[in-house]
Amino acid sequence: MSPLPEAATDAELVALVDRWVGLLEQGDYEAANELIPPDEGRWAPNRVRWAIEGSGGRATVAGESRGLPQRRVVDRWEAADGSDAVGEIWYDLNIDGVASDLTATFWLVRVQGGQVVRLKDIHVM
């Protein structure tokens, strides 16, 4: 994937993750992996499938909250010495159209020509 501009807005970053979830919703874990690659290669497509489908269904972009808050939050900071990370995205996943306690987190990483989003973790919060 081409880097995003350094000036990408929070809404643009969340929209990118929405596209990633849309690919998961279609069952295209390989394309999702190409859109947002994992940090240090820890999240191969079959591991992402296992984490999500093991929670009881399939990730969906749209979802009914049923009282659970849906975080789609971007947090930014200045890069620290020795790190290219300049932010993090917390994105609560919907499973089969219903809010869940499964959260995907992403690093926002500065690279030459802009910044990229990398999958950090998928876990229950």
C-alpha positions as protocol buffer text, in pm:
chain_id: "A"
residue {
  index: 1
  type: MET
  ca { x: 0 y: 0 z: 0 }
}
residue {
  index: 2
  type: SER
  ca { x: 115 y: 353 z: -73 }
}
residue {
  index: 3
  type: PRO
  ca { x: 179 y: 573 z: 230 }
}
residue {
  index: 4
  type: LEU
  ca { x: -92 y: 810 z: 340 }
}
residue {
  index: 5
  type: PRO
  ca { x: -2 y: 1178 z: 358 }
}
residue {
  index: 6
  type: GLU
  ca { x: 130 y: 1296 z: 695 }
}
residue {
  index: 7
  type: ALA
  ca { x: -166 y: 1534 z: 701 }
}
residue {
  index: 8
  type: ALA
  ca { x: -424 y: 1251 z: 677 }
}
residue {
  index: 9
  type: THR
  ca { x: -716 y: 1332 z: 906 }
}
residue {
  index: 10
  type: ASP
  ca { x: -851 y: 1108 z: 1180 }
}
residue {
  index: 11
  type: ALA
  ca { x: -1160 y: 1053 z: 965 }
}
residue {
  index: 12
  type: GLU
  ca { x: -943 y: 938 z: 672 }
}
residue {
  index: 13
  type: LEU
  ca { x: -756 y: 695 z: 897 }
}
residue {
  index: 14
  type: VAL
  ca { x: -1079 y: 550 z: 1038 }
}
residue {
  index: 15
  type: ALA
  ca { x: -1216 y: 523 z: 682 }
}
residue {
  index: 16
  type: LEU
  ca { x: -911 y: 315 z: 590 }
}
residue {
  index: 17
  type: VAL
  ca { x: -981 y: 79 z: 880 }
}
residue {
  index: 18
  type: ASP
  ca { x: -1349 y: 70 z: 771 }
}
residue {
  index: 19
  type: ARG
  ca { x: -1227 y: -53 z: 429 }
}
residue {
  index: 20
  type: TRP
  ca { x: -1013 y: -316 z: 604 }
}
residue {
  index: 21
  type: VAL
  ca { x: -1318 y: -437 z: 800 }
}
residue {
  index: 22
  type: GLY
  ca { x: -1522 y: -435 z: 477 }
}
residue {
  index: 23
  type: LEU
  ca { x: -1271 y: -679 z: 326 }
}
residue {
  index: 24
  type: LEU
  ca { x: -1297 y: -897 z: 637 }
}
residue {
  index: 25
  type: GLU
  ca { x: -1675 y: -884 z: 607 }
}
residue {
  index: 26
  type: GLN
  ca { x: -1641 y: -1021 z: 252 }
}
residue {
  index: 27
  type: GLY
  ca { x: -1412 y: -1296 z: 381 }
}
residue {
  index: 28
  type: ASP
  ca { x: -1115 y: -1158 z: 187 }
}
residue {
  index: 29
  type: TYR
  ca { x: -850 y: -1179 z: 457 }
}
residue {
  index: 30
  type: GLU
  ca { x: -567 y: -1174 z: 203 }
}
residue {
  index: 31
  type: ALA
  ca { x: -679 y: -840 z: 56 }
}
residue {
  index: 32
  type: ALA
  ca { x: -727 y: -702 z: 408 }
}
residue {
  index: 33
  type: ASN
  ca { x: -368 y: -804 z: 484 }
}
residue {
  index: 34
  type: GLU
  ca { x: -249 y: -616 z: 176 }
}
residue {
  index: 35
  type: LEU
  ca { x: -450 y: -304 z: 264 }
}
residue {
  index: 36
  type: ILE
  ca { x: -326 y: -290 z: 624 }
}
residue {
  index: 37
  type: PRO
  ca { x: -27 y: -516 z: 677 }
}
residue {
  index: 38
  type: PRO
  ca { x: 48 y: -650 z: 1024 }
}
residue {
  index: 39
  type: ASP
  ca { x: 315 y: -501 z: 1245 }
}
residue {
  index: 40
  type: GLU
  ca { x: 624 y: -724 z: 1223 }
}
residue {
  index: 41
  type: GLY
  ca { x: 424 y: -990 z: 1037 }
}
residue {
  index: 42
  type: ARG
  ca { x: 259 y: -1132 z: 1350 }
}
residue {
  index: 43
  type: TRP
  ca { x: -95 y: -1131 z: 1211 }
}
residue {
  index: 44
  type: ALA
  ca { x: -108 y: -1356 z: 905 }
}
residue {
  index: 45
  type: PRO
  ca { x: -450 y: -1361 z: 732 }
}
residue {
  index: 46
  type: ASN
  ca { x: -542 y: -1702 z: 879 }
}
residue {
  index: 47
  type: ARG
  ca { x: -463 y: -1576 z: 1230 }
}
residue {
  index: 48
  type: VAL
  ca { x: -685 y: -1269 z: 1178 }
}
residue {
  index: 49
  type: ARG
  ca { x: -965 y: -1502 z: 1058 }
}
residue {
  index: 50
  type: TRP
  ca { x: -919 y: -1723 z: 1364 }
}
residue {
  index: 51
  type: ALA
  ca { x: -926 y: -1427 z: 1606 }
}
residue {
  index: 52
  type: ILE
  ca { x: -1240 y: -1278 z: 1455 }
}
residue {
  index: 53
  type: GLU
  ca { x: -1441 y: -1584 z: 1361 }
}
residue {
  index: 54
  type: GLY
  ca { x: -1339 y: -1749 z: 1687 }
}
residue {
  index: 55
  type: SER
  ca { x: -1526 y: -1471 z: 1864 }
}
residue {
  index: 56
  type: GLY
  ca { x: -1850 y: -1597 z: 1720 }
}
residue {
  index: 57
  type: GLY
  ca { x: -1897 y: -1464 z: 1367 }
}
residue {
  index: 58
  type: ARG
  ca { x: -1772 y: -1233 z: 1098 }
}
residue {
  index: 59
  type: ALA
  ca { x: -1658 y: -872 z: 1131 }
}
residue {
  index: 60
  type: THR
  ca { x: -1899 y: -618 z: 985 }
}
residue {
  index: 61
  type: VAL
  ca { x: -1861 y: -246 z: 921 }
}
residue {
  index: 62
  type: ALA
  ca { x: -2214 y: -162 z: 1034 }
}
residue {
  index: 63
  type: GLY
  ca { x: -2340 y: -269 z: 1369 }
}
residue {
  index: 64
  type: GLU
  ca { x: -2604 y: -222 z: 1631 }
}
residue {
  index: 65
  type: SER
  ca { x: -2450 y: -88 z: 1952 }
}
residue {
  index: 66
  type: ARG
  ca { x: -2678 y: -260 z: 2207 }
}
residue {
  index: 67
  type: GLY
  ca { x: -2538 y: -28 z: 2472 }
}
residue {
  index: 68
  type: LEU
  ca { x: -2169 y: -91 z: 2401 }
}
residue {
  index: 69
  type: PRO
  ca { x: -1966 y: 214 z: 2307 }
}
residue {
  index: 70
  type: GLN
  ca { x: -1799 y: 181 z: 1967 }
}
residue {
  index: 71
  type: ARG
  ca { x: -1449 y: 324 z: 1982 }
}
residue {
  index: 72
  type: ARG
  ca { x: -1298 y: 440 z: 1658 }
}
residue {
  index: 73
  type: VAL
  ca { x: -1032 y: 660 z: 1808 }
}
residue {
  index: 74
  type: VAL
  ca { x: -707 y: 796 z: 1670 }
}
residue {
  index: 75
  type: ASP
  ca { x: -440 y: 900 z: 1919 }
}
residue {
  index: 76
  type: ARG
  ca { x: -131 y: 1081 z: 1789 }
}
residue {
  index: 77
  type: TRP
  ca { x: 206 y: 1178 z: 1936 }
}
residue {
  index: 78
  type: GLU
  ca { x: 551 y: 1289 z: 1831 }
}
residue {
  index: 79
  type: ALA
  ca { x: 785 y: 1004 z: 1740 }
}
residue {
  index: 80
  type: ALA
  ca { x: 1014 y: 907 z: 2027 }
}
residue {
  index: 81
  type: ASP
  ca { x: 1381 y: 831 z: 1979 }
}
residue {
  index: 82
  type: GLY
  ca { x: 1425 y: 502 z: 1798 }
}
residue {
  index: 83
  type: SER
  ca { x: 1057 y: 467 z: 1706 }
}
residue {
  index: 84
  type: ASP
  ca { x: 867 y: 558 z: 1393 }
}
residue {
  index: 85
  type: ALA
  ca { x: 528 y: 520 z: 1564 }
}
residue {
  index: 86
  type: VAL
  ca { x: 340 y: 849 z: 1563 }
}
residue {
  index: 87
  type: GLY
  ca { x: -1 y: 726 z: 1671 }
}
residue {
  index: 88
  type: GLU
  ca { x: -242 y: 446 z: 1740 }
}
residue {
  index: 89
  type: ILE
  ca { x: -596 y: 362 z: 1629 }
}
residue {
  index: 90
  type: TRP
  ca { x: -842 y: 177 z: 1853 }
}
residue {
  index: 91
  type: TYR
  ca { x: -1129 y: 25 z: 1657 }
}
residue {
  index: 92
  type: ASP
  ca { x: -1402 y: -181 z: 1827 }
}
residue {
  index: 93
  type: LEU
  ca { x: -1528 y: -448 z: 1589 }
}
residue {
  index: 94
  type: ASN
  ca { x: -1885 y: -538 z: 1514 }
}
residue {
  index: 95
  type: ILE
  ca { x: -1945 y: -912 z: 1486 }
}
residue {
  index: 96
  type: ASP
  ca { x: -2237 y: -1019 z: 1267 }
}
residue {
  index: 97
  type: GLY
  ca { x: -2380 y: -668 z: 1283 }
}
residue {
  index: 98
  type: VAL
  ca { x: -2366 y: -629 z: 1661 }
}
residue {
  index: 99
  type: ALA
  ca { x: -2112 y: -438 z: 1872 }
}
residue {
  index: 100
  type: SER
  ca { x: -1865 y: -664 z: 2046 }
}
residue {
  index: 101
  type: ASP
  ca { x: -1584 y: -643 z: 2298 }
}
residue {
  index: 102
  type: LEU
  ca { x: -1331 y: -740 z: 2030 }
}
residue {
  index: 103
  type: THR
  ca { x: -1094 y: -453 z: 1952 }
}
residue {
  index: 104
  type: ALA
  ca { x: -841 y: -414 z: 1672 }
}
residue {
  index: 105
  type: THR
  ca { x: -552 y: -180 z: 1742 }
}
residue {
  index: 106
  type: PHE
  ca { x: -323 y: -31 z: 1480 }
}
residue {
  index: 107
  type: TRP
  ca { x: 5 y: 159 z: 1479 }
}
residue {
  index: 108
  type: LEU
  ca { x: 33 y: 478 z: 1279 }
}
residue {
  index: 109
  type: VAL
  ca { x: 392 y: 470 z: 1154 }
}
residue {
  index: 110
  type: ARG
  ca { x: 593 y: 742 z: 984 }
}
residue {
  index: 111
  type: VAL
  ca { x: 765 y: 622 z: 665 }
}
residue {
  index: 112
  type: GLN
  ca { x: 938 y: 796 z: 380 }
}
residue {
  index: 113
  type: GLY
  ca { x: 671 y: 984 z: 189 }
}
residue {
  index: 114
  type: GLY
  ca { x: 406 y: 985 z: 462 }
}
residue {
  index: 115
  type: GLN
  ca { x: 262 y: 736 z: 709 }
}
residue {
  index: 116
  type: VAL
  ca { x: 117 y: 385 z: 707 }
}
residue {
  index: 117
  type: VAL
  ca { x: -127 y: 198 z: 927 }
}
residue {
  index: 118
  type: ARG
  ca { x: -17 y: -142 z: 1059 }
}
residue {
  index: 119
  type: LEU
  ca { x: -224 y: -396 z: 1247 }
}
residue {
  index: 120
  type: LYS
  ca { x: -94 y: -421 z: 1601 }
}
residue {
  index: 121
  type: ASP
  ca { x: -337 y: -653 z: 1778 }
}
residue {
  index: 122
  type: ILE
  ca { x: -687 y: -800 z: 1794 }
}
residue {
  index: 123
  type: HIS
  ca { x: -806 y: -870 z: 2146 }
}
residue {
  index: 124
  type: VAL
  ca { x: -1100 y: -866 z: 2383 }
}
residue {
  index: 125
  type: MET
  ca { x: -1127 y: -549 z: 2588 }
}
